[in-house]
């Protein structure tokens, strides 16, 4: 991700800010972000109960609407199919 992309991302996300507490900034769900990751692990730290391992933003999907994005249910399905050995 380039410096220009990081600056753009910060600007557009802060414009969508709804609340902020400690390390969490909640934004209106208006952008679709494509995220890639190596695997998933159970985590009591996160509300969804899972953590993306080595997650990184691949890009933004202006061709997709928020209702077309995957949900935590999709992430849980991937986790349940993942080799946990």
C-alpha positions in Angstrom: 0.0 0.0 0.0 1.4 3.4 -1.0 1.7 6.5 1.2 -1.0 8.1 -1.0 -3.4 5.2 -0.5 -2.8 5.3 3.3 -3.5 9.0 3.3 -6.7 8.5 1.2 -7.8 5.7 3.5 -7.3 7.7 6.6 -9.2 10.6 5.2 -12.2 8.6 3.9 -12.5 6.5 7.0 -12.3 9.5 9.4 -15.1 11.2 7.4 -17.3 8.1 8.2 -16.4 8.0 11.9 -19.4 7.3 14.2 -17.7 6.6 17.5 -14.3 6.3 19.0 -13.1 4.5 22.2 -9.5 3.6 23.1 -8.1 1.8 20.1 -11.4 1.4 18.2 -12.8 3.8 15.7 -16.3 2.7 14.4 -17.2 3.9 10.9 -20.4 3.8 8.8 -20.4 0.6 6.6 -20.1 2.4 3.3 -16.8 1.0 1.8 -16.0 -2.6 0.7 -12.4 -3.5 1.5 -10.7 -6.6 0.1 -8.6 -8.2 2.8 -6.2 -11.1 2.3 -4.9 -13.2 5.2 -2.8 -16.3 5.8 -5.1 -18.1 8.2 -7.6 -17.6 11.1 -7.3 -18.3 14.8 -9.7 -18.3 17.7 -9.3 -15.2 19.8 -11.2 -14.1 22.9 -10.0 -10.5 22.3 -12.3 -9.8 19.4 -16.1 -9.6 19.5 -16.3 -12.1 16.5 -14.1 -14.6 18.4 -11.6 -14.9 15.5 -8.4 -13.1 14.4 -7.1 -12.8 10.9 -3.5 -13.9 10.8 -1.2 -11.7 8.8 -4.1 -9.7 7.4 -3.5 -6.9 4.8 -5.6 -4.7 2.7 -5.5 -5.8 -0.9 -7.6 -2.9 -2.1 -11.0 -1.2 -2.1 -13.9 -2.4 -4.2 -15.9 0.5 -5.6 -17.7 -2.0 -7.8 -19.3 -3.6 -4.7 -22.0 -2.3 -2.3 -21.7 -3.0 1.4 -24.6 -5.5 1.3 -22.5 -7.6 -1.1 -19.5 -7.9 1.3 -18.8 -11.1 3.2 -19.9 -11.3 6.8 -18.5 -12.8 10.0 -20.5 -15.9 9.1 -18.3 -16.3 6.0 -15.2 -15.9 8.1 -16.5 -18.5 10.6 -17.2 -20.9 7.7 -13.6 -20.5 6.4 -12.4 -21.1 10.0 -14.4 -24.3 10.4 -12.9 -25.7 7.1 -9.4 -24.6 8.0 -6.8 -27.3 8.9 -6.2 -26.8 12.6 -3.3 -29.2 13.0 
